[in-house]
Amino acid sequence: LDSLLQEILCRMLKFKADDDLNRVIEFFDVITHQFLWIWKLYPEEAFIKSGKYGIPVQRVYHPGVTDYIQESLNKLVDLFKHKKNDLVCFTLVCSDEAEEALLRLKIEIDLPSKEMNLHRSATQLNMNFVKILERITEVLGSCKLIGSPEEWWIEVTTKRWRGQEMLRKGEDWAIPPQDIALDRDKRKDADCCIEKRVLPIIAVLNPAVIQVHAEVLVET
């Protein structure tokens, strides 16, 4: 009987962990489609208006696009399930025709599998997702790129977590010390100077630590 109860408990915990992970993966899916809508990377008729978290969002309905997004999200799932990963970075990139990155939207989340317990804070998590979506739409919607976005792709990486030093001021953004070359990557053109700037977007602490920023090329 004890072994049966233990097996049932293990299955329940696994179900909750999988449900937590699905919430997060769904969030990245929504953000990806919204990113494509903001930069008009596909014709307007390729999008269908829907709703998520109580707000309107846009989705691309094209098999090639949705398959690519799902493939990238599957990689994300594998990284989240690897217990040695402290932080996962999901990056959406748009580039010009020559495939030079014009903007990188970076979403970093500290969500090791062993600490997943989001089902108890589902309402707060959804509220944070709304805040992040609205803030991304606001910042990127007012961002002027130096070229016309023609291509896009997804980058998924991991790294060691430095969130506590980056978020010492609570939910207010605090840019960590950086190599100057990282956020002031300049190259000379005939008539102007192109500079890569870091745009802080939002950071939240609970129930999962998520921080978002963009790296964008601008003319100076």
Backbone hydrogen bonds, N-H to C=O, Kabsch-Sander energy under -0.5 kcal/mol:
donor,donor_aa,acceptor,acceptor_aa,energy
5,L,1,L,-2.6
6,Q,2,D,-2.4
7,E,3,S,-2.2
8,I,4,L,-2.3
9,L,5,L,-2.5
10,C,6,Q,-2.4
11,R,7,E,-2.2
12,M,8,I,-2.2
13,L,9,L,-2.5
14,K,10,C,-2.3
15,F,11,R,-2.3
16,K,12,M,-2.2
17,A,13,L,-2.4
18,D,14,K,-2.8
19,D,15,F,-2.4
20,D,16,K,-2.4
21,L,17,A,-2.4
22,N,18,D,-2.4
23,R,19,D,-1.7
24,V,20,D,-1.7
25,I,21,L,-2.7
26,E,22,N,-2.4
27,F,23,R,-1.6
28,F,24,V,-1.9
29,D,25,I,-2.0
30,V,26,E,-2.3
31,I,27,F,-2.4
32,T,28,F,-2.1
33,H,29,D,-1.9
34,Q,30,V,-2.1
35,F,31,I,-2.5
36,L,32,T,-1.9
37,W,33,H,-1.7
38,I,34,Q,-2.6
39,W,35,F,-1.8
40,K,37,W,-1.1
41,L,36,L,-2.1
46,A,43,P,-2.1
47,F,44,E,-1.6
48,I,59,R,-2.5
50,S,57,V,-3.2
52,K,55,I,-2.6
55,I,52,K,-1.8
57,V,50,S,-2.5
59,R,48,I,-1.6
61,Y,46,A,-2.3
62,H,60,V,-0.7
66,T,62,H,-2.7
67,D,63,P,-2.4
68,Y,64,G,-1.7
69,I,65,V,-2.4
70,Q,66,T,-2.4
71,E,67,D,-2.3
72,S,68,Y,-2.0
73,L,69,I,-2.4
74,N,70,Q,-2.2
75,K,71,E,-1.4
76,L,72,S,-1.7
77,V,73,L,-2.2
78,D,74,N,-1.9
79,L,75,K,-1.9
80,F,76,L,-2.3
81,K,77,V,-1.9
82,H,78,D,-0.6
82,H,79,L,-0.7
83,K,81,K,-0.8
85,N,82,H,-1.9
86,D,84,K,-0.6
87,L,159,K,-1.0
88,V,109,I,-2.0
89,C,157,T,-3.1
90,F,88,V,-0.5
90,F,107,I,-2.8
91,T,89,C,-0.6
91,T,155,E,-3.2
92,L,105,L,-2.5
93,V,91,T,-0.5
93,V,153,W,-2.7
94,C,103,L,-2.1
95,S,151,E,-2.3
96,D,100,E,-1.7
99,E,96,D,-2.0
101,A,99,E,-0.6
102,L,94,C,-2.5
103,L,94,C,-1.7
104,R,215,E,-2.6
105,L,92,L,-3.0
106,K,104,R,-0.7
106,K,213,H,-3.1
107,I,90,F,-2.3
107,I,105,L,-0.5
108,E,106,K,-0.5
108,E,211,Q,-3.0
109,I,88,V,-2.3
110,D,209,V,-2.4
111,L,109,I,-0.9
113,S,80,F,-0.8
115,E,112,P,-1.6
116,M,113,S,-1.4
120,R,117,N,-0.8
121,S,118,L,-1.6
122,A,119,H,-0.7
125,L,121,S,-2.7
126,N,122,A,-2.5
127,M,123,T,-2.1
128,N,124,Q,-2.3
129,F,125,L,-2.3
130,V,126,N,-2.1
131,K,127,M,-2.2
132,I,128,N,-2.6
133,L,129,F,-2.6
134,E,130,V,-2.7
135,R,131,K,-2.2
136,I,132,I,-2.7
137,T,133,L,-2.4
138,E,134,E,-2.1
139,V,135,R,-2.7
140,L,136,I,-2.7
141,G,137,T,-1.7
142,S,138,E,-0.9
142,S,139,V,-0.6
143,C,140,L,-1.1
145,L,143,C,-0.6
146,I,217,L,-0.6
150,E,95,S,-3.3
151,E,95,S,-1.8
153,W,93,V,-1.8
155,E,91,T,-2.7
157,T,89,C,-2.4
159,K,87,L,-1.9
166,M,162,R,-1.3
167,L,163,G,-1.7
170,G,167,L,-1.4
172,D,169,K,-1.1
174,A,166,M,-0.6
182,L,179,D,-2.3
183,D,179,D,-0.9
184,R,180,I,-1.4
186,K,184,R,-1.2
187,R,194,I,-1.4
189,D,192,C,-2.4
194,I,187,R,-2.0
195,E,218,V,-3.0
196,K,185,D,-0.5
197,R,195,E,-0.6
197,R,216,V,-3.0
199,L,197,R,-0.6
199,L,214,A,-3.5
201,I,212,V,-2.0
202,I,212,V,-1.5
203,A,171,E,-0.5
204,V,210,I,-2.9
209,V,110,D,-0.8
210,I,204,V,-2.0
210,I,208,A,-0.7
211,Q,108,E,-2.4
212,V,202,I,-3.1
213,H,106,K,-2.1
214,A,199,L,-2.2
215,E,104,R,-2.6
216,V,197,R,-2.6
216,V,214,A,-0.5
217,L,102,L,-2.3
218,V,195,E,-2.9
220,T,193,C,-2.6
